[in-house]
């Protein structure tokens, strides 16, 4: 068991450099992933890190063990939203029925947890982030990189700030709103909530996932030196809870657990400007205590210009991986919106040729700006002219695509849900027409399509009308911005698709 004074000395970017043996620590990493794509994330971890993953009963999370030296590779995983190091996991924690007793047990638990190694991993992770930030600041000195090139952006805000910087990429294309996906980005700084999804027949607590922290501010006797000055570590506790058999709320659990953490380490509570974020994830009788390794979700890596609805890059990766792209495949997103899917595809599968398009000129402009940001980011990384990406974008009629019959290997797109974009009524005509046109451009026998929609009833009806050219191979149920949606993997039959007009 770690002693308070020993652990309290750890701080971000402060104190002696992590010892070499710290990099050899075997640590358990927890990762939040798009709900429904847990197996996809586990396969990526096995493929890229050589580690077996365990999928949590709390949907949207996986756990895997890696040496601490593998942290840079862990951060480069494409299917992961957020990362944390596991302090302790309880697979069958017995919560008391009495609220006061249950909360007292959580308080007492703090002193018994093995904090030492997880905090070493956190410190090592923090030193890596500091090096990366220094490199980023250095690269941003060049004129080509003065604009905001971070891996995310404020929805709408970045679009307004960077419009002039990107006129060469999106040549004065005017228009309205894009027809892209339904996962609206939240502004940074808003209290994050667990994205885990319950099955329809589960009556779980109404996402009582509130972030809370204990009040007051203690002084650390071992306060770290940061940039030559003494520093008291600041922290907050985030409680994510699901289940209807708990006698306490998430806010109460975070408050009391946070008070015990403060007393144990003599840290100072701060809800916004914190150094350490302690996680308390409770799902029925499963409880995991962790320390966050990411400050913002990794899914924000590609998009700087957001539309009213923007697909997470991690969900885009899962959709692309589902169709198993092969080198030289031609992959088309006919309703690309802000370009999350084709940009992710070009970054992860550069051996394929990606074509993005949309019928909305403003969406095409935003996608072009996001591609330009990606090119500039690549250029700042390599300190050399960017080689470009295998991706083209075009404005077109999504039901009358300017592509040869049978010329496309894969179609991957996020179809309008009929909520923020379009309408459910319009989908009854749009979906069958889109499926027919996708069937026309896809190679018979080997073509495949991966389509995301929340309008499942309309999609099922449309698919039944084009059953001679598309066969449903797999369905993945996903949570998209709190909506119960589905990702469909379709395979192209050998039947000939109808052509509406002569081509070429």
N, C-alpha and C positions, 0 to 999 in steps of 0.2 A: 504493500500500500504506500502510495506517495505521501510524503510529508508536505504540508502546506508551504513551508518556507523554501523547500527545495524546488517545488514546481513554480512557485510564484515568481521566480527570477526570470522565467522565459518571457521574451518579448519580441515583437516584430522588428527585424532589421537592427537588432541591438545585441550587445554582449559579444562573446567570442563566437567565431564561426563554428558551425556544426562540426563535431568531431567526425573523422572518417568512418568510425564504426557506426555512427548514426545512419549513414547511407546503407548499411547492411541490415538495418532493422527490418524484420519481416512484419508487415503491418496489414491490417484488414481495412480495405477501402470500401465505403458505401457510395453508391451512385444513384441519383434519381435519373430516370430515363422516361421517354414518352410512354405513357400507359398503353399496353398492348404490344410494345416492341421490346419487352424484357429479354426474350430469347435472342432477338437480333443483337442486342447489346452484349449479351453473354457470348455470342459467337464472335463478335468483334474483339472482346477482351481475350478470348482464347487464341484468336488469330494473331493479334498484334502484341500481346504480352505473354502469351503462353500460360495463362492462369485460368483455372476453372472457376466459374462463377456460380453463386447460389442465388436463385430468384426468390425474393421475399414474398411471404404471404400478403404483405401490404403491397398491392400492385404499384408498379412504377418505380421499384427499387431492386438493385442487385448488389451483391457483396462479393469481393474477391480479394485474395491475399497476394501481395507483391512486395519485393524489397523496396525500401524507401528510395533507393537510387533510381527506381523506375518512375518517379513522380512526373518528370517531364513527358514521358510517353503516355502516362495516364491522362494528363491534361490535353493530349492530342487526340484522344478518342473522339469519334465523330457522333456517336449515338448518346452521349452523356450530357445531361443538363447541368447538374451540380454534383460536387464531390465532397465527401467528408471522411475523416479518419474515425474509425470506430473505437470508442473508449471501452465500452462493454455492451454486450447484447444479451437480453433476457428473452428466451423463446416462450416461456410460460410464467410471466410475472403475476403473482397473486396480489391484486390490489384489494385493500381493505374496503369493506362496504361503508364504513363510517368515513366521512370526508376528512375530519381532522386527523384520524389515524392514517389514512392513505397518504395525506400530504406530509405527515410527520415521517413516514417511511421514506418518502422521496428525499426529504431533507437529510435524514440519517445516511442515505445511500451515498451521498457525495463524498463523505470521508472514507468510504470503503472502495471506491473505484480506482482502478490502476491508471492514473493520469500521466505518469512519467513519460512512457514511450510515445503515446499519442501526441503529447505536447512537443516532444522532440521532432516528430514527423511534421507537426504544424510549423515549427520553427524552421525546419529545412525547407518546407514548401514556401514559407514566407521569404526566405532568402532567395529562392529561385524567382519569385515574383518581383523582388526588388531589382535583381539583375535585369530581368526582362523590361521593367519600367525604365531603367537607366538607358538601355539600348533604344527603346522606343523614343525617349526624349531626345537622344542624340540624333536619331534618324529624322525626327520631325524638324530639325534645323534646316534641312534642304527645302528649297522653294516648292518642289513638286509635292512635298509631303506636309505642307502647312495646314491643310484642311484636316478635319477630324477623321482619323483612320482607325479608330478603335473598333473592336469586333462587335459593337452594338450601336445603339443610338436611341435618342429619344424619339418616340413616334411623332412624326410630323415636324418636330423641331429641326432635325438634321436636314430634312427635305428643304426647309426654308433657308437654312444657312448656306447649304452647299450648292444651290441651284446655279449660281453664276459660275462656280468653279467647274461645273460639269457640262457647260453648254456645248463643248466640242463633242461630247459623247451623245448627249440627247439633244439633237439639233432643233431647238425651239418647237418641240412637239407639244401641242396644247390638247387639253381634253378634260374629262371628268374623273370619275373614280374607277379604280381598277377592279377587275373581276377575279380576285384571287381568294385566298383561303379565309378561314373563319377564326383563326387564333389571334386575337388582338393582343399586341404587346402592352405590358404595363410599364409606366414610367419607372425608371430606376429610383430606388429610395422608398418605394411603397413596400410595406411589410409583405414578405413572401409567404405564400401558403402552399401546403402540400397539394401536389397535383394528382395524387392517387385517386383512382376512380373506384366506386363501389359497384358491385353487380346490381342489376335492377331489382332483385328480390331481397337485397340487404337493406335493413332499416338502420343505417349507421347515423351517428351523431351528425348534425348538419354542418359538417366541415368547420368544427369549432376550433379552427387552427389559427390561434391568435399569437402574435409574438409579444412576449412580456419579459420584463427584467425586474430584478429587485431594485429598490431605491437606495439612496444614500451613496456615499463614496468613501471607501477606506483608503488609507495610504499603504503602499507596499514598502516594507522595510528593505526589500531587495530590489527596489525600483531600478529598471534598466536604464542605461544611457542610450539615448537616441539622438544622433547627430550632436554628440558632445554634451547633451543635457540630460538630467534625470527624467525618467518617464514612469508614470504609473500606468499599468495595463488597464485598458478599458474593455468591458465585455457586455454582452447581452445573451440572454437565453431565449431560444426560439422553440416553442412547443407546437408540434404537429400531432393532432390527436384525431382518431377515428374510432367509433364504437359507441354503443348506447348503454354500456354497463359500468361506466365510470361515475363515481360520486362527485367528481370535481370537474371544473372546466379547464381548458387549455391555459387560460390566463392565470388561474390559481396555481396550476402545476408549475408554470414558468416562473411565477412570482416567488413561490416558496423554494423551489429548486435553485433559483437564481440567488436567493438570499443566503442559502447554504454555500453556494459556490463562492460568493463574495466573502463570506466569513472564513472559508477554508483557505483561499488564496490571497485575501486582502486586496482584491482587484476593485476597480471602480466601475459602477454600472453606468452604461451610456447606450441608449437605444439606437442612436444614429451614427455617432462617430466612435465606433468600437474597434478594438484590435482583434479580439477573440469572440467568435460566435459559437456558443455551446448549443448543441441540438438535442432536443428531447423528443424523439419520435415514438408515439404510442399508437398501436393499432390493436384494438381489443386487448389480449393478454400478451402481446409481443411488444417489447420496449427496447429501444436502442438509444444509447447515449453516444454522441459524437461531437467532433469539432470540425467546423466548416473549413474547407480548403479552397473554395471559390467565393469570390466577392459578388459576382453576378453570373447569371446562367451562361454556360458555354454556347447555348444555342444562338446567341446574339453575334456570332463570329462574322457573318457575311453581310448583314443588312445594315446600311446606314440611312437609307431612304425608305421609310415605312409608308404603307398605304393604310386604309381604314381596317384592313384585315391582312395580316402577314403570317405566313406559315413559319413555324419554328424550323431552323436548319437541322436540328436533330431528328425531327419527324420527317423532313425531306430526305435525310440520309436513310432512315428506315424504309421509306417507300422505294427508294432507288435500289437498296440492297435486296429488297423483296423480289425484284425482277431479274436479279443476277446479271448485271451488265457484263458483256464480254468485249475484249479489245476490238476496235473498228465498228462497234455497234453505233447506229444512228438513233439518238434518243431525242424525242420531241415532247415539249410541254406546250400544248396548244392554248392553255389558259394560264399563262405564267404569272400574272399579277406583278409583284415586285421582284420576281426572279429567284425566289429562294431555292426551288428545286433544280433548275438548270445550273445555277451558280454552285450549289453543293455538288452536283454531278460533275461539273468541269473541274472542281478542285480535287475530288476523290477519284474520279475515273477519267483522267486526261487522255487515255487511249481511245475514248469514244468521242464522237462528234455530237454536240448538243445544239439543238435548235429551240429557241424560245419565242413565243408569240402571244399576242393578246389582241382583242378587238378594241380595246380602250387605249387611246393614245397617251393618256396620263400614266397608265400602268406601264406602257412600253418605255416611257421616259424615265420612270422611277427605276425600272429594271436596268436600263442602260446606265443610269447613274450608279447603281449598285455594282455593276460590272466594272465601271471605271474606278470605283473605290477599291475593289478587289485587286485590280491591276496596279494601282498606286501602292497598295499595302505590300504586294509581292515585290514591287520595285524597292520599297524602303527596307524590306527584309534582306534582299540580296545586294543592295547598294549598287545595282546595275540596271540597265534598261530591262523592263519586264518583257518576257518572251511572248506574252499574250496568253489567252485561254482558248480552248477549242469550243467556242460558243458564239453563236450568232443570234440576234434578236430582230424580230420583224413584227409589224402591225398587220393583222389579217382578219379575215372572217373565219371564226372558229368552226363554222359549219361548211366552209367552202375553202379548204386549205390549198395553197399554191404548191402542192407537193405531188410528185408522181405516185401513181397507184403502186402499192407494194414496195415502196422505197424505204420504209422506216422499220427498224427492228423493235423499238420500244416506245410506248407512249406512257408518260408519267405526268399526272396533273391533279390539281386540287379543284374539283368542280364547285361551282357556286352553290351554297347551301340554301339560298332563297331567303336569307335573313338580312344581313347587312348589304349583301350584293344580290341583285335580281329579286325574284319572288318564287315561291313554291308553284304558283300557277304557271309562270313562264317555264319552269323546269320540265313540266309535262311535255312541252314541245322541244325544249332545248336538249334534254338528255338523249332521246332516241336519235335526233339528228346528229349529235356529237358522236354517239357510239357508232353510227353508220359511217361517218366520215373517218373516224379513227380506224374502223375496220377496213376502209378502202385504202388508206395509206400504209397500213401494216402488212408485212410480208405474210402471206398465207402459210399456215402450218407451223411457223416458228415465231411469229410476232406475238408480243404480249403487251398488256396494259396494266398499270397500277393506278387506280383511281380512288380518290378520297372524297367522301360526301357524308353529310349528316341527313340528307333527304333520302333515307333508305327505301321508303315505300315507292317513291317515284323512280328511283334507280332500278329496283327489282322489276317494276312494270316495264321500264324501257329495255332492260336486259332480256326480258322474255320476248320482246318484239324483234330483237336481233340475235336470237339464240342460234341462228344458222351460221353466224360469223364469229360469235364470241362464246366461250365456255368459261364459267367461273371455276377457278382452281383453288382459291383460298380466300378467306375473309379474316381480317384482323380488326378487332374491336378496339377503338382508341378513344381517348379523352382529348378533345380539342377545345380549349378555352372553356371547359365545363360542359361542353356538349358531347353527347354520346354519338360518336360517328363511326364510320367503317371504312377500312381500306380494302378494296377488292383487287385481287390478282386475277386477270382474265387472260386466256390463251386464245390465239387466233386459230380458227378452223381452216380447212382447205377450201371452203366454199368461196365463190367469187362474190365480192361486195358490189352493191349497186353503184353505178357512177351517174351523177346527176347531169354532167355535161362533158363534152369532149375535153381531154387534157392534152396540152402541148400540141 
